[in-house]
């Protein structure tokens, strides 16, 4: 029997790990660390640093790195994602079979944010069980990017008695602002979908590299902050070769703490 722990590690800041996450790491026989290529080497470096700091008996836990399959962009999006998840499941299966004994053991994967919010680890794990692996899955929750974003800006996720919708940049670009929704939390937006909205009476709170030393924040009226975010995002991506960011959009309300007639910028060097 394989016991698989999907451990939420927040934004990669070791201070964001829960005691439950640390205990699960130390209980593992095997920790698998995915490599995403040279351009995203920071991501595996952070996982390595977390293991080095949090494993109290590192000799009893084997750490194995593997190359994460690249997603083939050809064809419909959902079809491409399904193929990608199938490929990742095959790699997980191969690594578990190679590095754990036949009778099984406990394996852990360190998941950015939380495994339940816009992450596919649980769907990939289901493929292992469907493929015949005797498997139990446990989720250790972590701080999500939305929690890190609202904390960084010191704002609540929702307004009083108001609705919040979590969506993606792809959906926002395709369908626009949904009816009856006051606040949008937008994930996985590689193309600044907020630029497709009518910006009047919309406030945006944006964050990149949340919780990391090079965290960057911008907030303000979308009309002024939107172009600033677009420029900053392009510059940061060029500087670091990768970017992880998210943002919150709210209609018709203003931050009671900060004057939203101005654009707030933090952690971004001007040039």
N, C-alpha and C positions, 0 to 999 in steps of 0.2 A: 504493500500500500504506500502510495506517495501522498504525503501531506504537503500541500502547496499553500504558502503564505504570501499574499499580495499585500505588501507593506507600503502604506502611504507615507511619503517622506516630505510632503510639503513642497516648498520651492527650492529645496536643496540646501537650505540653511540648517546646520546641525541643531541649532537652538529650537527649531520647529518640530523636531521629532518628539513623539510622546514616549512615556515610559513603556507603554505596551509595544510600541514599535521597536524600541531598543531591546526589550526582552525577547521579541520574536526573532530579531536578527541573531541574538546570542543562542537561541534554541535551534537554529538551523544547522543541518549538516552541510548544506550547499547553498551558496548565494550566487545567483546568476546575474552578471552585469552586462547589459547590451552596449556594444560599440556602434555609434551612428556615423562613423566616418571622421576624417581629420577635421572637417569644418565644424563639427560639433564635439570636439574633444573635451571642451569644458564640462559637458554633461557627464561623461564617464569619470572625469577627474573629480567632480563633486561626489559621485557615488563612491569612488575609491577613498576619498577623504572621510566620508561618513563611516565607512567600514573600519578604517584605521582608527578613528576616534571612538567608535561605539562598541566594537567587539572587545569584550573583556578577556576572552580566551581565544584569540585568533587562530591558534593551532588546531582547535577542535572544529572550526568552521572552514570549509573549503570555499574559496572564492574563484569563480571561473568566468572569464570574459568571452563573449561570443559576438560575431558580427550580425547585426540586425539586418534582415533582408530589406532591400529598397522597394518602395511601392512603384509598380508599373502604372503610369498614368493613362495608358491606353484604354479606350472603351468607357462605358458609363461609370460614374463615380462609385456607386455602391458595388458594382461588379469588381472594380479594381480594388476596393477596400477588402472585399471578401477574399479575393485571391491573395492579397497581402497578409491577411490574418491566417489563412491556411498555411502560407509559407512560414510565418513566425511560429505557428503551432508545431510544424515539423521540426524546426530548429530547437524549440524547447524540449520536444520529445527526445531528440537525438542527444542533447546535452544531459538531460536527466538520466537517460539510459547509459550514457558513457561514464557519468561521475557518481552515480549512486548504486549501491549493491542491488542485486536482483530482488531481495526482500523489501526494498523500498527505503524510505527515510524522509526527512523534512527538507524541503527546498523553499527558498525565499527569493522573491523578486522585489526590487525597490522601485516603487511607482511614483512618478511625479504627482504632486497634489494628493488626490484621493482616488482610489480605484473605482469609485462609483460615479465620478463626475467627468464626463467627456474623456474617458479613458477606455481602451478596448481590452485591457488585461483579463477581465472576467469573461468576455466573449471568446478570447483565445483559449483561456483555461477550459471553457466548456468544450472546445474542440478536442482537447486531450482526452476528456472523459468519453466523448462520443467516438473517439478513435480506439477505445478499448483499454485505456490506462485506468487502473484501479486508483482512484484519486479522491481526496477530500480537499476542499478549498476553504481557506479562512481569510477574511479581509480585516486588516488592521487600518482603521481610518487615519487620514492625515489632513493637514491644513490645505484647503483648496486655494487655487489662485484667486477666487472671488473673495475669500476671507482675507487673504493677504492684500488684495487691492483695496477693499473697504477699510481695512486697518491702516494701511499706508496713508490713505486720504482722510482718515478719521471721520467717516461717514457711515450711516446705516445703509444696509442693502435696500430696504424698502421705506417708502413713506407710510404714514399712518393710514391703516385700512386700505392700502393700495396694492395693486398687483405687481408681480415681478415675473418676467419670462426670461429663461436662460435659452439662448439660441446660438447660432453660428454665423460667422461672417457670410458664408455661402447663402444661408437662408435669408439673412437680412437683405443681401443684394438682390436675391431673386423675388422676394415677396414684399419688401418694404416693412414699414412699422405696422405690426398687427393691431387691429382694432381692439379697444378696451384694455390696452396695456399701458401702464404708467411708466414702468422702468424696464429697460432691456439690459441684460447682462450678456455680453457678446464674447464668445470663445472662438478660437481657431480662425482668426481673421487674418489671412495673409495679404489682403488687398485693400485694407482701409475702406470697408463697406459703408462706414458712416458718411463717406463723401457722397453717397447716393441719396441721402435724406435731405428734406427741407430743414435747414439748420435753425430757423427761428424758434425761440422758446424751448430749446433743447440744451441741456447741460451734459457735458461729458467728463468722466473721470477715467483716465488711462494710466496704465502702468506696464513697464517692461522689466524683465529680470527681477521680479518681485522677491524681496527677501535676500537678494544677493548683494555683494558689495557695490556693484555698479547699477543698482536699482535706479530707474528713471520714472518720473511722474509728471503728468501734465493734466490740468483740470481747468475748466472754464466754459463759457458759452461756446457751443459747437461752431458757431460762425467764425469765431476767432481762434479757438483752440484746435479745431479740425486741421487747418493748414499747418499749424505748429507741430501737431502730432505726425502728420504725413512726412514733414521734413525731418523731424527727429528720428522717426522710425527708420527711414532710409539711411540716415547717417549712422545710427547705432548698428544696423544690420551690416553695413559696410565695415565698421570698426571691428565687430566681433565675429563676422561670418555666419551668425545665426541670431535669432531673436525669439523670445517667448513673451507674449504680451496679451493683455485682455483689457476690457473697458466696460464701464457702466454708462448708460444713457438714460436721462430722465427728462420727461416733458413737464414744462410749466412750473417747476419748483427750483429753488435756489438753496445752496449750502448756507445754513444760518451762521456758520462760523467764519467762512471765508467770503470776501466780496467777489461774487462771480461776474462782476462787470469787467474784471481783469482776468488774464490767463495766468494760472499758477504753474510754474515750472520748477522741478527739483531734480538734481542728479544728472543733468545734461549740460555738458560743457558747450558754451557758445563759441562760434568761430567767426 
